[in-house]
Amino acid sequence: MGINNSKNEPLHSGEVFHLWSYLYSTKGTLVTLQVLINHTGDHDLKVYLEDLLESNFTQEEQQVENLLKESGIRLPPAPPDKPNVEVQDIPAGARFNDPEIATLVQKELMTGRILCNYITGIAIREDLRTMFSEFSSQREEYEIKLQQVSKEKGWIVPPPINTK
């Protein structure tokens, strides 16, 4: 019984667990991004977040969901979508500010990239390794874009410089 790395090869229990968990987390992140988009006042950050939602997280969700469906695995529940609201309708004390949003999204991208690399490492099926390697690369690209936006806006607070 050898490993042939085909898409027809069954998923092992670790792959199933991590695919299911990844999808569950991604569905939550999609809703979180909807909330953060509602809170964003900066046009550039809003465009970035909308692109991240559609071009990254939604596509990842669809790819992993299709893989689980094809394998006959029950899908995790998804939280309901959040309605669109205008940023001025959110009270100032309850609203996330733009630098906070950028930091939260950067943290999500970084931790997601670590998880993608872990799944790549435990996967036996070559298609999973390739998929999660691509997810990691895409997240890194979005991290770089977010860092550029944050630098342009002056949102990055560098630590003290050691001159000794």
C-alpha contacts under 8 A as a table, 3 or more apart, distances in Angstrom:
res1	aa1	res2	aa2	distance
4	N	9	E	7.35
5	N	9	E	6.70
5	N	124	I	7.06
5	N	125	R	4.85
5	N	126	E	5.26
5	N	127	D	7.54
6	S	9	E	5.45
6	S	125	R	6.74
6	S	126	E	7.13
6	S	127	D	7.51
7	K	10	P	7.90
7	K	125	R	7.22
7	K	127	D	6.63
9	E	125	R	7.30
10	P	71	S	7.45
11	L	15	E	5.84
11	L	16	V	6.14
11	L	71	S	7.62
11	L	125	R	7.57
12	H	15	E	5.35
12	H	16	V	6.32
13	S	16	V	5.08
13	S	17	F	6.10
14	G	17	F	5.15
14	G	18	H	6.12
14	G	122	I	7.44
14	G	123	A	7.90
15	E	18	H	5.28
15	E	19	L	5.90
15	E	119	I	7.50
15	E	122	I	7.37
15	E	123	A	6.14
16	V	19	L	5.22
16	V	20	W	5.99
16	V	68	L	7.89
16	V	73	I	7.87
17	F	20	W	5.30
17	F	21	S	6.04
18	H	21	S	4.99
18	H	22	Y	5.76
18	H	119	I	6.89
19	L	22	Y	5.06
19	L	23	L	6.12
19	L	64	V	6.70
19	L	68	L	7.50
20	W	23	L	5.21
20	W	24	Y	6.19
20	W	68	L	7.54
20	W	75	L	6.99
20	W	76	P	6.67
21	S	24	Y	5.04
21	S	25	S	6.14
22	Y	25	S	5.16
22	Y	26	T	6.04
23	L	26	T	4.98
23	L	27	K	6.13
23	L	61	E	6.04
23	L	64	V	6.41
23	L	65	E	6.88
23	L	76	P	7.15
24	Y	27	K	5.31
24	Y	28	G	6.53
24	Y	76	P	5.56
24	Y	77	P	7.00
24	Y	78	A	7.05
25	S	28	G	5.14
25	S	29	T	6.20
26	T	29	T	4.90
26	T	30	L	6.20
26	T	57	F	6.66
26	T	60	E	7.82
26	T	61	E	6.30
27	K	30	L	5.23
27	K	31	V	6.75
27	K	61	E	6.94
27	K	78	A	5.67
27	K	79	P	7.07
28	G	31	V	5.36
28	G	32	T	6.26
28	G	78	A	6.96
28	G	79	P	6.51
29	T	32	T	4.85
29	T	33	L	6.03
29	T	57	F	7.81
30	L	33	L	5.17
30	L	34	Q	6.40
30	L	53	L	6.51
30	L	57	F	6.63
30	L	58	T	7.26
31	V	34	Q	5.02
31	V	35	V	6.49
31	V	79	P	7.08
31	V	80	P	7.47
31	V	81	D	5.85
31	V	82	K	6.41
32	T	35	V	5.14
32	T	36	L	6.23
33	L	36	L	4.91
33	L	37	I	5.98
33	L	49	L	7.09
33	L	53	L	6.74
34	Q	37	I	5.18
34	Q	38	N	6.42
34	Q	81	D	7.65
34	Q	82	K	6.26
34	Q	84	N	7.64
35	V	38	N	5.14
35	V	39	H	6.48
35	V	82	K	6.70
36	L	39	H	4.99
36	L	40	T	6.17
36	L	96	F	7.55
36	L	101	I	6.59
37	I	40	T	5.18
37	I	46	K	5.87
37	I	49	L	6.46
37	I	50	E	7.15
38	N	84	N	6.28
38	N	85	V	5.69
38	N	86	E	6.30
38	N	87	V	5.75
39	H	86	E	7.88
39	H	87	V	5.28
39	H	90	I	7.40
39	H	95	R	6.00
39	H	96	F	5.94
39	H	97	N	7.19
39	H	98	D	7.87
40	T	43	H	7.73
40	T	45	L	7.01
40	T	46	K	5.91
40	T	87	V	6.64
40	T	96	F	7.57
40	T	97	N	6.94
40	T	98	D	5.82
40	T	101	I	7.55
41	G	45	L	7.98
41	G	46	K	7.33
41	G	87	V	6.42
41	G	97	N	7.74
41	G	98	D	6.73
42	D	45	L	5.43
42	D	46	K	6.16
42	D	98	D	6.74
43	H	46	K	5.08
43	H	47	V	6.22
44	D	47	V	5.22
44	D	48	Y	6.18
44	D	149	V	7.41
45	L	48	Y	4.97
45	L	49	L	6.08
45	L	98	D	7.60
45	L	102	A	7.80
45	L	149	V	7.18
46	K	49	L	5.11
46	K	50	E	6.13
47	V	50	E	5.22
47	V	51	D	6.17
48	Y	51	D	5.18
48	Y	52	L	6.09
48	Y	146	L	7.61
49	L	52	L	4.92
49	L	53	L	6.05
50	E	53	L	5.10
50	E	54	E	6.23
51	D	54	E	5.24
51	D	55	S	5.50
51	D	56	N	7.49
52	L	55	S	5.44
52	L	56	N	5.17
52	L	57	F	6.55
52	L	142	Y	7.31
53	L	56	N	5.83
53	L	57	F	5.20
53	L	58	T	5.98
54	E	57	F	6.37
54	E	58	T	5.22
54	E	59	Q	6.96
55	S	58	T	6.47
55	S	59	Q	6.15
56	N	59	Q	5.43
56	N	60	E	6.13
56	N	138	Q	7.28
56	N	139	R	7.72
57	F	60	E	5.07
57	F	61	E	6.05
58	T	61	E	5.07
58	T	62	Q	6.25
59	Q	62	Q	5.11
59	Q	63	Q	6.18
60	E	63	Q	5.17
60	E	64	V	6.16
60	E	135	F	7.30
61	E	64	V	5.46
61	E	65	E	5.88
62	Q	65	E	5.08
62	Q	66	N	6.01
63	Q	66	N	5.27
63	Q	67	L	6.28
64	V	67	L	5.05
64	V	68	L	6.23
65	E	68	L	5.20
65	E	69	K	6.12
65	E	75	L	7.11
66	N	69	K	5.05
66	N	70	E	6.07
67	L	70	E	5.19
67	L	71	S	6.27
68	L	71	S	5.03
68	L	72	G	6.22
68	L	73	I	5.13
68	L	74	R	7.32
68	L	75	L	7.05
69	K	72	G	5.05
69	K	73	I	5.77
69	K	74	R	7.19
69	K	75	L	7.39
70	E	73	I	7.71
85	V	89	D	6.90
86	E	89	D	5.42
86	E	90	I	7.32
87	V	90	I	5.55
88	Q	91	P	7.30
90	I	94	A	6.65
90	I	95	R	6.02
91	P	94	A	5.33
91	P	95	R	6.18
92	A	95	R	5.24
96	F	100	E	6.27
96	F	101	I	6.45
97	N	100	E	5.42
97	N	101	I	6.33
98	D	101	I	5.01
98	D	102	A	6.21
99	P	102	A	5.08
99	P	103	T	6.25
99	P	150	S	7.52
99	P	155	W	5.43
99	P	156	I	7.99
100	E	103	T	5.13
100	E	104	L	6.18
101	I	104	L	5.11
101	I	105	V	6.13
102	A	105	V	5.24
102	A	106	Q	6.04
102	A	146	L	7.12
102	A	150	S	7.08
103	T	106	Q	5.06
103	T	107	K	6.16
104	L	107	K	5.18
104	L	108	E	6.28
105	V	108	E	5.00
105	V	109	L	6.15
106	Q	109	L	5.14
106	Q	110	M	6.13
106	Q	143	E	6.21
106	Q	146	L	7.17
107	K	110	M	5.12
107	K	111	T	6.12
108	E	111	T	5.35
108	E	112	G	5.88
109	L	112	G	5.09
109	L	113	R	6.05
109	L	139	R	5.81
109	L	140	E	7.49
109	L	142	Y	7.70
109	L	143	E	6.50
110	M	113	R	5.14
110	M	114	I	6.42
110	M	139	R	7.63
110	M	140	E	7.77
110	M	143	E	7.52
111	T	114	I	5.10
111	T	115	L	6.33
112	G	115	L	5.04
112	G	116	C	6.11
112	G	136	S	7.63
112	G	139	R	7.69
113	R	116	C	4.98
113	R	117	N	6.23
113	R	135	F	7.48
113	R	136	S	4.82
113	R	137	S	7.95
113	R	139	R	6.25
113	R	140	E	7.24
114	I	117	N	5.19
114	I	118	Y	6.27
114	I	136	S	7.74
115	L	118	Y	4.96
115	L	119	I	6.18
116	C	119	I	5.18
116	C	120	T	6.13
116	C	132	F	5.23
116	C	133	S	6.72
116	C	135	F	6.64
116	C	136	S	5.57
117	N	120	T	4.96
117	N	121	G	6.24
117	N	132	F	6.92
117	N	133	S	6.62
117	N	136	S	6.62
118	Y	121	G	5.02
118	Y	122	I	6.43
119	I	122	I	5.23
119	I	123	A	5.94
119	I	129	R	7.40
119	I	132	F	6.82
120	T	123	A	5.42
120	T	128	L	6.87
120	T	129	R	4.52
120	T	130	T	7.53
120	T	132	F	5.70
120	T	133	S	6.26
121	G	129	R	7.36
123	A	126	E	7.41
123	A	128	L	6.26
123	A	129	R	5.90
124	I	128	L	7.67
124	I	129	R	7.44
125	R	128	L	5.52
125	R	129	R	6.54
126	E	129	R	5.03
126	E	130	T	6.15
127	D	130	T	5.13
127	D	131	M	6.04
128	L	131	M	5.02
128	L	132	F	6.10
129	R	132	F	5.50
129	R	133	S	5.98
130	T	133	S	5.10
130	T	134	E	6.18
131	M	134	E	5.21
131	M	135	F	6.28
132	F	135	F	4.77
132	F	136	S	6.11
133	S	136	S	5.15
133	S	137	S	6.33
134	E	137	S	5.05
134	E	138	Q	6.13
135	F	138	Q	5.16
135	F	139	R	6.18
136	S	139	R	5.16
136	S	140	E	6.24
137	S	140	E	5.08
137	S	141	E	6.34
138	Q	141	E	5.08
138	Q	142	Y	6.35
139	R	142	Y	5.02
139	R	143	E	6.10
140	E	143	E	4.93
140	E	144	I	6.29
141	E	144	I	5.21
141	E	145	K	6.36
142	Y	145	K	4.98
142	Y	146	L	6.08
143	E	146	L	5.10
143	E	147	Q	6.10
144	I	147	Q	5.05
144	I	148	Q	6.28
145	K	148	Q	5.13
145	K	149	V	6.36
146	L	149	V	5.08
146	L	150	S	6.04
147	Q	150	S	4.99
147	Q	151	K	6.06
148	Q	151	K	5.16
148	Q	152	E	6.18
149	V	152	E	5.15
149	V	153	K	6.22
150	S	153	K	5.19
150	S	154	G	6.02
150	S	155	W	5.00
150	S	156	I	5.93
151	K	154	G	5.07
151	K	155	W	6.16
151	K	156	I	5.92
152	E	155	W	7.85
154	G	157	V	7.80
